[in-house]
Amino acid sequence: MYQYTEVDQRFVDERVAEFRDQVARRLSGKLTEDEFRPLRLMNGLYLQRHAYMLRVAIPYGLLSTAQVRMLAHIARKYDKGYGHITTRQNIQYNWPKLEEVPDILADLASVQMHAIQTSGNCVRNVSADHYAGVAAGEVADPRPYCELMRQYSSVHPEFTYLPRKFKIAFSGCPSDGAAVLAHDIGFFMVRNDEGQVGFEVMVGGGLGRTPILGKKIRDFLPEEDMLTYTEAILRVYNLHGNRKNKYKARIKILVRSLGIEEMQRRVEEEFDRIKDGPGRLTREEIERVKAHFPTPAYDPQAATDTSLETFKASEPAFAAWLKHNVKPHKVAGYNVVCISLKHPEIPPGDITDEQLEVVADLADEFSFGQVRTTHEQNLILSDVSDAHLFEVWRGLSAHKMAVANIGTLADMICCPGLDFCSLANAGSISVARAINEKFDSLDYLYDLGELKLKLSGCINACGHHHVGHIGILGINKRGEEWYQIMLGGSADRDASLGRWIGPAIAKDSVPDALEKILEVYLEERTDEERFLDTYRRIGVKPFNKQVYGNA
């Protein structure tokens, strides 16, 4: 993984010192809250319903075990013993005290981490497919390009004061493990007819109040032009984005109003002016950053291990975990282990300090000392050999991180909702708990097959409800919590936005409504059909009729 240079470290350290002074002035009354607000947001500090919330950047979801242990230390010393993994692959702490935030940032800086640009109208944390570098069929590892983008976009004047927040994602696979089409700019790694690596570029995606999927603006962009083309897009957005109305300020609104052809014309015109400038990547710079992501020292004999079959036969729970939580790896004898943070007793995405320490220990012993976060609010050990799977499972099981539910209804995305967020209209965590209580049979969940449930407590869509196979949105209706349900969304390469099935329903009716929706699916599906496939074939009407009794 990328290691800070002396310049990187100095920049982060000086930023910590600067914010320490700003906090001291706020606490002494020399800064008002209005004056302090933009300063704290530049450092990832929000003021929520009950306390401050600190959002820590995890670039493209990659962590060393030293960093994981530091996150555990922060949870233990400065919070209430846990953190929350977000859909941008970051981690949030919900209870830091303002006077202690500079100390948290200093601790983060000691392990090459920070909270810069996790808020504000700037380029946010650059995210990536969580299988990057290990997925079979991958065109190329996108992480070096994510790192190049991270470095280029950090406090870049063209990227710092945008009309609105800006999100960038990369995927190196033909499938999409990064929800690329739901981003302001998305990069799919591709090869042209000559075999050269480059990018298919998407622009204008985003969820929230006005959900829109990104549109293709370039079929093939050479890797050397990645940064300059991004800057061309940002320049057009900076010049023409709506700065008067924050609800119309995202680049997706600009692309929709101009049309993709006109947007493309303006971007290409700007690109022609800057493409040979200092932002153009050299082969030497690309290779320099790639060198930070070497291939691990895989054991050439790993594929000869035969212990798995013995353990599968003796431990049914282990066999189920292998089937659902362990994914294929590009190297024979190795596996990608998905660590479920969706235990039914714990809010989705939450992880305790003790669990973080356990994950770090397992990664050091069995996965080359690295851990990944996912945009689906789980963790990953990317390089576990066949011979070590049983030990990893046993370690995770002892700490409620081996529930065999990846890809099932129980593996839901859930924002913090009204429990914490000052923007939320309704609770999310309590609804997730009620759903888990209703659907508590793993055998039933397995029979349903792949099913992505995504839950948001407000229209800002931090839970990505628009692109869930089943999406749930909490709303405020005359002071009460009500919920709208949509079906048919997808964040994969076949991305689609869900469609509302009918009026909002009361909070305590949500689990029963889901049960009725699933009854339709089970009755109507054909062999091998996922829920999404059945919905796309039969449409919304049968589900509406079952839930609302409409003819």
N, C-alpha and C positions, 0 to 999 in steps of 0.2 A: 504494500500500500504506500501511498505517497507520504514522504517525510518532509517536514518543514525545513526550509533553508534558514539561514541566520536572518535573512530579511523577513521571511514569513513570521518567525518567532518574535522578532522585534516589533513588527506591526501589531500582532495580537497583544503582546505585553503592553505596548503603549496605549492601545485601545482600552485595556483594563484600567490602567492608571487614569486615563481621561475620564472614564465612567465613574471611577471611585470618587473623583473630585466633584462630578456632577451630582452624585447621590448625596455627598456631604453637604453640598449647597442646597439640595432639596430638603434634607432633614433639618437644616438650620433655618429654613425659611427664606433663603436668598433667592431660590427659584420657586415660582408658583407651579402648581400642577400643570397648568396650560403650557408653561415654558418647559417643564420637565418632560412632558408627554412625548414630543418627537425625539428627545434624546434617549429615553428608555426604549422606545420602539426600535430605534436603530440598533439596540443591543438585545433585542428579542424579549423584552420585559413588558408584559401586558398587565393591566389591572382588571381582574375578573370579579365575580360576584362576592367572593368572600376574602380573597387575598390576591397577591400578585401571582402571575404565572410566568415562568421562564421557559422559553423554547430554545433548545440547544440544537445546533446544526449537526447533522450526520451526513456529510457529503456522499451522495450516491449510496447511502446505507451501509458503508463499510466501517468497521470498528476493529481496532486491535484489542487484545485482552486487557492491556493496561488501561485503555480508554473505558472498557466495560467496567472494570473495577473502580475507576474514578466515578463513573455514573452511579455505581452502587454506593460509594462513599458519600456522594452528594445527597442521594436519597435518604441515607441514614442520618447524616449530620445536619442537613439543612431543610429537609422536607419531612414527610410523615412515613418514610420508609418505603416509598415506591415512586416510580415514574410511569409515564404513559407514552407508548409508541404511537406516532401519528401516521396519517396517510401520506405525508411527505417524507417518510422514513426518519423523521426527527424524534426526539424525546422531549416531553414536557414535564415540568415540575409544577405542581399546583399550589404549593404552600410556602414558597420562600419568603423570608422577611427582607424588606427593602434594604435595611442596613447590612445584611449579610450577602446580598447579591454580588458586590464587587469581590468578596472572598470566593464565592462560587466561580465567578469568571476567572479569577486567578488560578484556582484549582484546575479548571478546564484547560487553561492556557499551558499548564505544566505538562499536559499530555496531548498538546497540539489540537485543542478543540476550542470552540467559541460559540457565541450566540448571535454573531453579526449577520445581518440581512435575513433573519428569520421572521422579520416583520417589516412593514413599511412598503412604500411604492418603489420597489427595487426588484432585482432578480433574486428570487428566494433560493432556498437550498436546491441544488441541481440533483435530480433523482434519476435512478436507473433501474432496469430490469434486475431483480434480486438474484437471478440465475446467471448474471453476467460472468463470462469467463469459464463457466463450467457446463453450460447447457450444450447438449448434443445438437448439431445442426446450426450452431451460431455462426453468423457471417464473420463477426470479429468481436473482440471484447470491447464494449463501449466505455469501460471505466477510465482509460487514459484520456479519452475525449471529454468525459465528464470533468476530469481534473483540470484539463486545459480550460474548459468553460468556467469552472469555478474560479480559477486564478484570474482569468480575464474579466470576469464580471464583478469581482470583489472591489467595491468602492470605485468602480469605473464611472467617470462623470456622465457618460451617456446612458448608464444603466441605473443610476442611483436615485434620480428624481423623476421617475416616470409618471404618466397620468394615473397609473394604478399598479398594484402588485403584479409580478410577472413570474411565470413558472415554466421551467424547461425540463424535458425528460428525454432519455435515450433508451433505445432497445436494440440489442444486437441480434435478436432472433427473428425468424419469420413470424412467429407468434409474438404477442405483445405482453410482456410482464411488467410494464411500467405505466399503463394507462396513457400512452403517448398522445392519443387523439383527444384527451381531456385537458391538454396543456396549451399554453399560449404559443410555445414553439415545441415541436416534437421532432426528434431525429430517429429514423429507422436506418440502421446500417445495412447497406446493400453493396453489391458488386455490379459494375457495368459489363458490357459485352467483352471488354478487354481484360476483365478480372480485377480491375482496380477497385479498391475499397473507397466508399463514399457514403453519402447520406441521401435518403429520400426525406424531404423536409416538409413538415406540416405546420400550419400556422392558424391561429384564431380559434383554438379549442378552449373550453373552460366550462365549469358547471355553475353553481350559484344561482342567482336570481334569473339569469337568462342562459340556460344550458345550450351549448353549441359544440359540435364536434369539429375538430380541426380539419382544414382542407389542404390538399397538396399544393405547394407553391413551387416545388422543384422536384423533378424526377431523380436527378442525380447531381449531387454537389460534391466535388472532390474534397478529400479530407483537409487539404491545405487551405481551403476557403471557408472552413466552418466558422471561424470567429468573425471574419470580415462580412460574411453573409448575415450572420446573426446581428452584427452591428448595423448593417443596412436595414434590416427589419426594424430594429429598435429606433433608428433615426426616423424612419417613416412614421412609426408609432408616436415618437416624441413630438414630431411636427404636427401631426393630424389627429392624435387621440383627443378625446373629449375630456378636458380638465375642469369643466364647469359642473358636471353631474357625475358623481362617483358611481352611480348605477349604470352609467353608459360609458364608463371610462376604460374598460378592459379592451384589449386589442381585438377580441372576438367581435365587439360591436363595430369597430372600425372596418374589419374585414367584411362583415355583413353589409355595412352601408356602402362600401366602395364596390363590393363584388371581388371575388378572388382574382379575376383577370386584371382589374385595375390595380389591386394591391400588388400583384406580381409585377406589373409594369413599373410601378413606383419603386419597388424594392430593387428590381434589376437595374434600374436607372441609377439608383444610389450606389448599388454594388459596383457598377462599372467605374464609379468615381474613386472608390476606396480599395478595390480588390488587390491592387499591387502595393498597397501601403504597408506600414509596419505591423499591422494586425495579421497579415498573411502568415500562416504557419510554414516554417521550414521543415524539411525532412529531419534535420538534426534535432529540432525542438520536439517533434512528435516522438522520435525515438528516445529522447531523454526522458520524457514522461512515461513512455511505455516501459522503460527499464525499472520503474517503481512497481510494476505489476508482473513480476516474473512467474513462470510456471512453477508450482510447488514441486518438491522432491517426492513425487509419487513412487510408491513401492511397485516395482515391475511384477512382483509375485502376488499382488493383492487379489487378483482374480482367481487365484488357486484355492482360496479359503473355502471350506465346505461346512463351516459351523452353523451357518444360517438355518439350514434345513432342520438341524437338530433342535435349535432354540425355537423355531417356529412350531415344531410339533409339540414341544413341551409347554409353551407359553402362548395361549390363544391371544392374550392382550398384546403381546409383542408382534404376533403375526398381523393383527389388525393395524397396529401402528406402522409396520413395514408397508402395508398396502396403501395406507392413506397419507402418511406423513413423510415418507421417504421417496424421493424423486430420482429419476435417472441422471447419471453423470456422464460426461463425455469420455472419461477414462474408465476402462473396464476394471471392476473390483472396487470402485469408489461410488459414493452416493451423496446426494444432497438431502440433509435432514432439516425438515421444517419443524421448528419448535413452536407448538401451539400456545399462544397466550390467550386462549379462549376457554379456559376451565370454567364450567358453569357457575362456580361460586365466586368468580372474580370478574370485575368489569372488563370487557374486551379491550385488549391492548395494554392493560396494566401489568407491571412487573415489579416485584419487590427487590430490595437491596440484596437479600439472601439469594433470590433466584438469579440475579445478575452475577453474583459471585460464582454460583454453580455453573452457569453458562460459560463464564470465563475459564473456569477450571477444566470443563469438558473440551472447550476449544483449544486450550493449551495442550491437552493430552492427546486429543484425537482429530483436530482439524486445523493444524498449522497456525494456531494462535490468532485466528480471525473469526469475527462474527458479523452477520449482516442483519439489518432491519429490512422489513418489507412494507410496501404501501398498503398491504392488507393487515397490518398491525400484528405481525408475528416476527420471529427471529429465524435465522438460518445458520446452520453449520454446513459449509459448502463442500467439504472434502473429507468425508468419513468413510473409511474402508469397510468392506464387508465384515472383517474380523472384529471390528470395534462397535458395530451397530448395537449389539445386545448391551454392552456396557454403557453406551450413551443412553439407550432407552431406559435402563435401570436408574441411571443418575437423574434423568429428567422425570421419571415416574415418581421418584421420592419427593419431588418438589412441585407437583401439580403442573408439569409442563409437557406431558406425554399423552394428553387426551387425543385419541385417534380420530380427529374431526376435521382435518384440513380439506377444504373444498366442499364441505357439507353445510347445511343450513346453520349449524352451530358455530361455524367459522365466520361469524358475521363481523362486518366493519361497523363500528359504533363511535360516534363523537362523544365528548364529555357531556354535552347537552346542558340542561338547566341545573344540574348538580354543581357545575362550575362556571360555565361560560356566560358572560354578561350579554351576549348577543342572542342566546338561545330563547326560543319560545316555549319549548316543552322538553321534558326529560327524555333521555335516550337510554341511560344505563338501567333504569328501572324497567323499561320496556324490554330490553335485551334479557334481563333476568327473568321476566315473565315468559318470554318466548322459550328460554332454556328450560324452565320448569314445565312448560306445556309439551315440549318435544325433547323428552329426556331419554329416549331409547335410541342408542346408537344403531341398532339393527334397522329401525325405521328410517333413520337418517341415511344409512347406507343404501337402502332401497330407493330413496329419492334420487340418489346420484348427485352429480355436480349441481350445486345450487348456491348462488352468491346472493346473500341477503345484506343489504347496506342501509344503515339507519342514521338519519341526521336530525338534530334538534332544532334546526332553523334552515331558512332558505339559502344560507351561505354554503350549505352542502359539504361540510367537512367530512361527512360520512359517505360521500359519493353516491347518494341514493338514486340519482338520475341514471347511473350506469350499473345498478344492481339488477340481477335477474328478477329479484323482488326488492323494491326500494320503499322505504318508509320515511315520511317527513312529518315531524312534529310541528303543530301550529297552535297558536293561541286563539281560542274561540270564546269570546265573552269571559275572559279570565280563567278558562279551563283548558286543559291539555287535550287536544284532539290530534288525530293522525290520518294523513292521506297515504294511500298505497298505490304504487305504480308497478307495472310489470313490463318485462321485455328489454331492460337495459343490458348493456355489455360494455366492459372496458377493454376487451381484448381486440385483436386485429379486426374482428368483425363488429366493431363498436356500433352501438345503437343507444338511443335515449329511450328510457321507459315511458310508458303511457299510463296516465291516471285511470284507475278502474271505476271510480265513482266518488261520491262525497266523502268527506272526512268522517272518521268513526271515533267513538269514545275510547279512551286509553285502555280501559279494562276489556274492550272488545277486540283488541288487536290480535292476541293469540288465537281466538276462535275464528277470526276472519282469515288468518293464515291457514288454519286447518281446512277451511272451506276451499281456499285457493288450491291447496295441495290435493284435496279430494278430486277436483276437476282434472288436475294433472295426472294423477294415478289412473283415473278412468279413461282419459283420452290418449295417453301416450302410446306410442308404438315401441317395438323393441329397439333398444339402443338410443332412444330419444332422451336428451336432457330436458329439463324444465324449459329452458330457453327455446329449444327446438320446437317443443309442443306449443308453446305460446305463439311463436312466429307462424306456426302452421294454422292454428285455430282462431287466433285473434283474441281480443279482450272480452267479447260478449259472453262466452260461457262462464268466465270468471266473475264478471259483473252480476250475472244472473244468480250464481251460487251464493255470492256474498250478500247481495241486496234483495234477492228474490224478485228481480225484474223479469218480465216476460221477454 
